[in-house]
Amino acid sequence: MPRTVAEHLADLRYVGRFEGAERLGEACGDERLKVQVGLWWDSDQGAVRARYRATTCAALIAYAEAACALAERWGPQAVTAARLREAVRGVHPAHRDRAGLVALAFARALALAPVKGSA
């Protein structure tokens, strides 16, 4: 069920540290926008945990929250800009591009080799 930007910000569930993450991805945009994602993997289940860190843009944070929820439920390959735009309501039209930035960070995490030393 879609949540508003305000609902995501009032109940941050996925912001966190990346210690032990097996995959890391990052994307940067204009206006000092940056989002980083960490994925913990299970060979049988795929991504079982997703966390992010983001600069202080409400839309970017809301999209990152929605992306982690999607990744944990359906796998990180399910994170697309279109799905994120559907999952988050109340984003100012000028900030809808942040969905693409978050999706790019997840795509980069998937494209990279696992982090050395991760469990």
Residue pairs with C-beta under 8 A, 6 or more apart in sequence:
2 86
2 87
2 88
2 89
3 62
3 66
3 87
3 88
3 89
4 62
4 88
4 89
4 90
5 58
5 59
5 62
5 88
5 89
5 90
5 91
6 90
8 61
8 62
8 65
8 66
8 88
9 58
9 61
9 62
12 61
12 65
13 65
13 68
13 69
14 50
14 51
14 52
14 64
14 65
14 68
14 69
15 51
15 52
15 53
15 54
15 61
15 64
15 65
16 38
16 51
16 52
16 53
17 38
17 51
18 24
18 36
18 38
18 51
18 53
20 40
20 118
20 119
21 38
21 39
21 40
21 51
21 115
21 118
22 39
22 40
22 41
22 114
22 115
22 118
22 119
23 38
23 39
23 41
23 47
23 76
23 109
23 110
23 112
23 114
23 115
24 36
24 37
24 38
24 39
24 109
24 112
24 115
25 36
25 37
25 39
25 104
25 105
25 106
25 107
25 108
25 109
25 110
25 111
25 112
26 34
26 35
26 36
26 37
26 105
26 108
27 34
27 35
27 101
27 102
27 104
27 105
27 108
28 34
28 101
29 97
29 98
29 101
31 57
32 55
33 55
33 57
33 60
33 98
33 101
34 54
34 55
35 52
35 53
35 54
35 55
35 60
35 64
35 101
35 102
35 105
36 52
36 53
36 54
36 105
37 50
37 51
37 52
37 64
37 67
37 68
37 102
37 105
37 106
37 109
38 50
38 51
38 52
38 109
39 47
39 49
39 50
39 71
39 76
39 109
39 110
40 47
40 48
40 49
40 50
40 118
41 47
41 48
41 114
42 48
46 75
46 76
47 71
47 72
47 75
47 76
48 72
49 72
50 67
50 68
50 71
50 72
50 76
51 68
52 64
52 65
52 67
52 68
52 102
52 105
54 60
54 61
54 64
57 95
57 98
58 95
59 88
59 91
59 92
59 95
59 96
59 98
60 95
60 98
60 101
60 102
62 88
62 91
63 84
63 88
63 91
63 98
63 99
63 101
63 102
64 102
66 84
66 87
66 88
67 79
67 84
67 102
67 103
67 106
69 87
70 78
70 79
70 83
70 84
70 87
71 78
71 79
71 106
76 106
76 109
76 110
77 110
79 102
79 103
79 106
79 107
80 103
81 99
81 100
81 102
81 103
82 99
84 99
84 102
84 103
85 91
85 96
85 99
88 99
91 98
91 99
